[in-house]
Amino acid sequence: MHHGPHLPETPYASVAVTGGAGFVGRHLVTALSLLSLKVTVVDHAPLPAELEALPGVSHVRADLRDYGETLLALQGADAVFHLAGNASGTESVADPRRDFQLNALGTCNVGNACLELGVRRLVYLSSAIVYGTPLDSPIREDHPTRPFLPYGASKLSGELTLRSLYATAGLPVVIGRSFVVYGPGEDPRRAGGEVSQFLRWHLNERPIPVVGDIDLKRRDFIHVEDLCRAMLFLAARGADGETYNLGTGTAVSMRELAAAVGTATGRPALLDADTSSLADSFTLLADVTRLTGLGFAPRIPLTEGLTALTSLLGAFPEVPSARAVFRREAPARRVLTAGAAAGVREEAGTC
Ligand SMILES: NC(=O)c1ccc[n+]([C@@H]2O[C@H](COP(=O)([O-])OP(=O)(O)OC[C@H]3O[C@@H](n4cnc5c(N)ncnc54)[C@H](O)[C@@H]3O)[C@@H](O)[C@H]2O)c1
């Protein structure tokens, strides 16, 4: 699904995309290649086959936890899009140290390397998870940041580190906080996003499991291609040191999402609601005033994104195995104070 050239000018010839082999990264690399830029995918995973044939795309295999590798990999880039890291709330609960190394240390390395190499623009893809449980709706960028998952804490650490490098050394960084992303290419074993989960259950003719209140639980879903376009706006027009919400500004309840899934598939969807926890039955909605101020507007309505995804997934796609409930499996260890880790039960990690 490509929606014409409504993209900002991109004053960079050579760009690097960390995490370019991942779900969001593949779409961004494709968009940058279409703009005729020279794109280096920096990722410790192999280059996906779909990117191999794209003009101007090359791959450097590097682990961003290693500073030397990071420095080498980013050499020659005018602009860097930093997407690499752990994107799973569930995995961050299972292994918080790994999550911190990937997201916080990895981001510090990227920021420092950009300074050392004189990179002209760094765009960091952060997440609305840094806000924690919303106090207001819609959420503005100056909303308090009180993440409850290790994933949120590590993403926020990345943000704070990059902002400190802006304040002390002039790092030309722009930060984007993505709301819930959906679109082609999400890994059903890791993806926690409701859109693809709902569709996968329904296409398997199963009721859709949802934790929480189906009317009070509302999310701002952004199509991955719109998210990538928003990142191009940040790169071209974002202010140094500034943070931007990346969403659509529209909240959709779980009931409304199920109805849209029914419309897209031509068969009404059944919800199987578990209301034993209402911990994430809130509205997570972006205030997009800052983003739209750069000239960005989302172009793919949810109904259209769902219809395209439905035909792409086909009948009986793999059902999601990612759990939406974040609970430490192991009993609390001695190093953890009683109650701090035992019984962690949060359900708002889908961004
Ligand atoms: N998917 C979402 O819903 C969502 C929402 C908000 C923010 N984000 C952010 O967007 C970014 C990308 O998310 P995604 O869904 O594409 O994740 P993904 O897991 O599909 O991709 C991440 C990529 O980063 C690479 N990577 C991880 N650690 C690395 C390291 N140390 N060195 C080199 N490469 C490394 C992985 O190999 C992978 O290809 C993440 O930073 C995530 O926090 C994602």
The ligand as an SDF file (V2000), in Angstrom:
LIG
                    3D

 44 48  0  0  0  0  0  0  0  0999 V2000
    6.1710   -2.4320   17.2500 N   0  0  0  0  0  0  0  0  0  0  0  0
    5.5680   -1.5240   17.9840 C   0  0  0  0  0  0  0  0  0  0  0  0
    4.3380   -1.6010   18.2140 O   0  0  0  0  0  0  0  0  0  0  0  0
    6.3320   -0.3460   18.5530 C   0  0  0  0  0  0  0  0  0  0  0  0
    5.6210    0.6760   19.1980 C   0  0  0  0  0  0  0  0  0  0  0  0
    6.3300    1.7560   19.7300 C   0  0  0  0  0  0  0  0  0  0  0  0
    7.7050    1.8160   19.5870 C   0  0  0  0  0  0  0  0  0  0  0  0
    8.3570    0.8070   18.9540 N   0  0  0  0  0  0  0  0  0  0  0  0
    9.8310    0.9020   18.8540 C   0  0  0  0  0  0  0  0  0  0  0  0
   10.1820    0.7260   17.4980 O   0  0  0  0  0  0  0  0  0  0  0  0
   11.4290    0.0610   17.4200 C   0  0  0  0  0  0  0  0  0  0  0  0
   11.3130   -1.0830   16.4400 C   0  0  0  0  0  0  0  0  0  0  0  0
   10.2930   -1.9590   16.8470 O   0  0  0  0  0  0  0  0  0  0  0  0
    9.9140   -3.2570   16.0060 P   0  0  0  0  0  0  0  0  0  0  0  0
    8.5260   -3.6250   16.3630 O   0  0  0  0  0  0  0  0  0  0  0  0
   10.2920   -3.0410   14.5840 O   0  0  0  0  0  0  0  0  0  0  0  0
   10.9090   -4.3270   16.6760 O   0  0  0  0  0  0  0  0  0  0  0  0
   11.5910   -5.6020   16.0450 P   0  0  0  0  0  0  0  0  0  0  0  0
   11.9480   -6.5010   17.1750 O   0  0  0  0  0  0  0  0  0  0  0  0
   10.7870   -6.1560   14.9190 O   0  0  0  0  0  0  0  0  0  0  0  0
   12.9290   -5.0060   15.4150 O   0  0  0  0  0  0  0  0  0  0  0  0
   14.0320   -4.6350   16.1880 C   0  0  0  0  0  0  0  0  0  0  0  0
   15.2800   -4.8870   15.3720 C   0  0  0  0  0  0  0  0  0  0  0  0
   16.4080   -4.4310   16.1200 O   0  0  0  0  0  0  0  0  0  0  0  0
   17.4450   -5.3730   16.0030 C   0  0  0  0  0  0  0  0  0  0  0  0
   18.2990   -5.2650   17.1880 N   0  0  0  0  0  0  0  0  0  0  0  0
   17.8900   -5.3940   18.4920 C   0  0  0  0  0  0  0  0  0  0  0  0
   18.9330   -5.2270   19.3130 N   0  0  0  0  0  0  0  0  0  0  0  0
   20.0130   -4.9680   18.5340 C   0  0  0  0  0  0  0  0  0  0  0  0
   21.3770   -4.7010   18.8120 C   0  0  0  0  0  0  0  0  0  0  0  0
   21.8680   -4.6830   20.0720 N   0  0  0  0  0  0  0  0  0  0  0  0
   22.2160   -4.4850   17.7800 N   0  0  0  0  0  0  0  0  0  0  0  0
   21.7560   -4.5260   16.5060 C   0  0  0  0  0  0  0  0  0  0  0  0
   20.4760   -4.7830   16.1860 N   0  0  0  0  0  0  0  0  0  0  0  0
   19.6170   -4.9870   17.1790 C   0  0  0  0  0  0  0  0  0  0  0  0
   16.7510   -6.7160   15.8900 C   0  0  0  0  0  0  0  0  0  0  0  0
   17.5720   -7.6990   15.2850 O   0  0  0  0  0  0  0  0  0  0  0  0
   15.5130   -6.3730   15.0680 C   0  0  0  0  0  0  0  0  0  0  0  0
   15.7480   -6.5560   13.6900 O   0  0  0  0  0  0  0  0  0  0  0  0
   11.7940   -0.3650   18.8330 C   0  0  0  0  0  0  0  0  0  0  0  0
   12.7880    0.5170   19.3050 O   0  0  0  0  0  0  0  0  0  0  0  0
   10.5150   -0.1950   19.6160 C   0  0  0  0  0  0  0  0  0  0  0  0
   10.7860    0.1840   20.9450 O   0  0  0  0  0  0  0  0  0  0  0  0
    7.7060   -0.2640   18.4210 C   0  0  0  0  0  0  0  0  0  0  0  0
  1  2  1  0
  2  3  2  0
  2  4  1  0
  4  5  1  0
  4 44  2  0
  5  6  2  0
  6  7  1  0
  7  8  2  0
  8  9  1  0
  8 44  1  0
  9 10  1  0
  9 42  1  0
 10 11  1  0
 11 12  1  0
 11 40  1  0
 12 13  1  0
 13 14  1  0
 14 15  2  0
 14 16  1  0
 14 17  1  0
 17 18  1  0
 18 19  2  0
 18 20  1  0
 18 21  1  0
 21 22  1  0
 22 23  1  0
 23 24  1  0
 23 38  1  0
 24 25  1  0
 25 26  1  0
 25 36  1  0
 26 27  1  0
 26 35  1  0
 27 28  2  0
 28 29  1  0
 29 30  1  0
 29 35  2  0
 30 31  1  0
 30 32  2  0
 32 33  1  0
 33 34  2  0
 34 35  1  0
 36 37  1  0
 36 38  1  0
 38 39  1  0
 40 41  1  0
 40 42  1  0
 42 43  1  0
M  CHG  2   8   1  16  -1
M  END
$$$$
